[in-house]
Amino acid sequence: MSDSTNTTESARSSGGWLSDVRLWAAIGLVALLILPHFLYPVMIAKILCFALFAAAFNLLLGFAGLLSFGHAAFFGFSAYVTGYALQTLRLSAELGILAGVAVAALLGLVIGLLAIRRQGIYFAMITLALSQMVYFVALQAPFTGGEDGLQGVPRRPLFGIIDLSTNMDVYYLVLAIFCIGIFIIYRAVHSPFGKVLKSIRENEDRAISLGYDADRYKLLAFVLSAALSGLAGSAKVMVFQLASLTDVQWQMSGEVVLMAVLGGIGTMLGPILGATIIVSLQNELAQVGSLSTIVQGAVFVICVLLFRRGIVGEIGPRLRRWRDGGEKDK
């Protein structure tokens, strides 16, 4: 009887938590729909692009336990492909974005096959080395524009009929892309696939002994993370009409690591919050030049000292304990 009661209470608790997720997701969506009417839409769209990028990276680090220092390759090269498709091939917006995502996924498959059998720092260094190769391809390839990059990328109509000529139009396109990307990550994490990834992260040998092909699951996670990173890069091209070497430099890979760790790896909200903080800081400190990097570093050090598991990683459990304590008192 007690087991039945515990099961019922657990189900109710789970249902309540799911309702909370849906409620907060709805509130966040309404806020994002209204926000560009009060703030500069390009700035918010930039935050959404990097939030998706950080969430895609977190799928690999936070849930599969794989630290990549080469995610800028997928983000930046997808931006180049989308920019080239829109500017030179004159494809519609959705085809240009799909082309960028497809190339990022293919690039993720190639790099993943080469790196996935290594672990720890060796995996990270291989992804960094291969990412630098992609950087030199972007520097030398004729379709990338070299050091000048692709400038003035046109905003082609979506499906050939939906105009994207204004910043507000592009903002809502990026918002839709962001929601789709976050939903894919959420479903992946809360699926049997996500549970296997977590078990591999916690104890890979035990997962293998249970019959799971760990390398296959890690490769799938790597390709999915690469494709979603490419989706974020393609969205960024739509916002700024520019693809440059900055997007494929190793510093971009470092920034996305900073965003995920600052917000809290292994959480859904953490990378989004981390990206919002870092992009907002960069925007506010743009006028001080090199001091911007120093301030970002100081903020990161302070947050690591105060929030060892990231902001959301520390605050989330405390809020749950406080809520559970309040329910017990009742």
N, C-alpha and C positions, 0 to 999 in steps of 0.2 A: 504493500500500500504506500509506504514511504517512497519507494522508488518511482512509483507512478506519479506521486505528488511532485517529486523533484523534477521529473521529466516535464510535467505540465508547466511548472514554474520556469524551467529553463526555456521552454518553447515560447512562453509569454515574454520572457526577458529578451529573447532573440527577436521576436516580433516587434517589441517596443523599440529596440535598437534600430531595426530596419526602418521603422516608421520615422525615427529621428533622422536617419540618413536622407530619406526622401524629403522630409520637411526642410532640412537645411539645404539640400540641393535645390529645391524649388525656390527658397528664399534667395540663395546665391544667384540663381538664373534670373529672377526678377530684378535683382540689384544690377546685374550686368546688362540687362536690357535697358535699364533707366540711366545708368551711369554716364554713358557718352553724351547725354544731353546736358551734363553739368561739368564734365571734364573733357580734355582733349582726346578724341577717339583714337588717334594714332598711338598715343602713349599707352592707353589701356590695351589696344590691340597688340602692341609690343609685349606687354606683360603676359598676355594670354599665350602668345607664341612661345615665350621662354618658359612659361608655366607648363605647357604641354611637353616641351623639350625636357624639362627637369623631371616630369612625371614619367616620361618614357625611359629616361636614364634610371630612375628609381625602380622601375619594373625589373631591371637587370641587377642592380646593386642591392636594393632593399628586399627583393623577394627571391632572387636566384643566388645572391651572394657573390656576384661577379663584378669586380671593379674594373671598368673600362676607362682608359685615358684617351680613347680615340673616337668618341661620339661626335666630335665636330666634323668628322669625315662625312657622316650621314646627313647631318644638319646642313652643312655647307654645300656639299656636292648636289644634294637634292635642290637646293636653292638655285644653283647654276643650271641644272637641267630644266627646271620649271621656267627660269628666266629665258633660256635659249628657246624653249618650246613656244613661249608667248611672243618673244621678240622676233625670232628668225623664222620659225615654222608657222607662226601665226595661228596656233591652236587656240581653242576656247579655254576659258579659265579652268574648268574641271578636268579637261584632258591634260593641260599643262601640270596641274597639281598631281594627277594620277601618274604622269610620267616621272615626276620627281620622286614620288613614293615608291614606284616600282624599281627605279634605279637604286634608291637607298636600300630597299629590301634585298636586291641582288648583291649589292656591295656588302651588306651585312652577312649574307650567306657565304660569300667568298672569305671575308675576314674571319667570320665565325668558324668556318671549317679549318682555317689555319691556326686559330688561337684557342679553340674551345677545349682542347685536350690538355692544356696547361692550366695551372692553378695559381692563385695568389699573385705575387708581384710579377711572376713570369707572364701570366695572362695579361696583366696591365701593361707591361712593357711591350709585348707583341702588338697589342691594339694601338699603343702610342706610335710604334715604328711604322705600322701599316697606315695609320692615319697621316703620318708625315709624308708617306709616299703619295697619298691622295692629294695632299697639299701641293706637292711639286708638280703633279699632273695638272691641277687647277692653275698653277703658275705658268705652265708651259703650253697647255693645250690651246689651240686657236679659237675654239668656241667659247672660252671663258673670259676672253678679253685681257688676260694676263694681270698685270698690276692694276690696271684700270677697272677691271671687273665688268659686269654688265650693268650699264646705267640706263635710266629711262625705260625700264621694262614696262610695256603697256599693260593696262588692266583690261584684258579681253572680257567680253560679256560672258556670264555664266550660262551654260547650256545654249549659248548663242542668242539669248533673249533678255536675260536679267542684267541690267546695266550696273557696272561697278566703278563708275567714274568718280564718285565722291568718297571722301574718307569714311563717312557714315555707312555707306553701302559696303565698303570693304570690311569695316569693323564687324558688321553683323555676319558676314561670310566667315571671318576669323572666329567669331564666337561660336558659329555652328561647327566649324572644324574642331575647335577646342572641346566642345561638348561631346562630339563623336569620339574623339581620341580618348578623353577621360572615361567615357562609358566603356570603350573597348578594354582599357586597362582595368577598370573596376570588375568587368565580367571575367576577364582572364584571371585576376587575382582570386576571385571568389568562386572559381570553378574547380573541378578536380585537377585540371592542369596546374592551377595556382597552388593547390595543396601539395602536389608532388614537388613543385619548385621549392616550396618552403621546407619540405622534408629533406630535399637535396642540400639546401642551404644549411640546415641544422646538422645533418649527419649523412654525407653522401654515401659512405660505405654501407650504412644501414638501408638506405633507399635502394642501392644496387642489390643488396641481399634479398630485398623484397620483390625483386624482379623488374625494377624500373631501369630503363636505359637512360642513365643520367646524362650522358653526352648528347643524346637526341633531345631531351627536354631542355637542356641548357642552350642548344643550338636554336631551337624553336623560340625560346625567350629572347635570344640575341637578335634573331631576324625580326621578331615583332617589335622589339625595342628600337632597332635600326629604322624600320619602316615608319614608326610613329615619330621618331626624331626627324626623319625626312619630311613627314607631313608638317611638322612645326617649321622646318626650313622653307618649305614651299609657301606656307602661309606668310612668313616674314617677307618673302619677295613680293607678295601681293600688297603688303602694307607699305613697304619702303621703295618699291619699284627698283630694287638694287640687289645685286649679288656680288659680294666682294671676297677677297682673300681673308678678311677678318673672320668670316663665317667658318673657315676650314682650318684656322690656326690652332695650335695646341692650347693656346690660352682660352679658347672657347670651350674646349673639353674640361679645362680646369674650372671655368666658371660654372658649368653645369654640375660638377661635383660639389662645388661650394653651395649652390642653391639647394641641392638635395640634402646635404649634410646639415646645413643651417636649419632647414625646416623640419627635418626628421626623416631619416631613411626608414623604409618599411611601413610608411603611413601613406594614406591617400592625399591628405590635405597638406602634409609637410612640404613636399617639393613646390606646390603651388604657392604657399606662403613664402618659402625661401626665394623663389623667383620674383615674387612681388617686392620683397625687401631689397634684393640686390639691384633689380632694374630701377626701382624708385631711387635708391641711393646713387646709382650711376647718373640718372637724370638730374638729380639735385646737385651733384658734385661735378657736373660736366665742365663748369667754368674754372675749376681749380686745377685741371690738368692731371698731372701725375699724382697729386695728393689724393685723388679719388681712389687709387689702388691701395694707398696706405690706410685710408679710412675704412675701406672694405675689409682689409686684413685685420684691423683693430676690432671691428664689429664681429668678425668671424671668431677671433680669439676670445672675446668676451662671451659670446654665445656658447662656445665650446666649453668654457670654464663654468658657466652658469647652467647650461642645458647640454649635458653630455650626450643625450640621445636626440638632440635637436629640440627646437621649440615645441613642436606638436608632440614629439616623442616623450617629452617631460610633462607637459601640461595635461595631455590627454589622460594618462593613467591617474593623475591627481584628481581631475574632474570626475572620473568614473568612481574613484574611491569615495569622494565627497558625496556623489549621488547615491551610491550604494549605502553609505552610512546614514544618509537622510531617509532612505526607504526602510532601513532596519529600525530607525527610531520611531517611524510611524507604526 
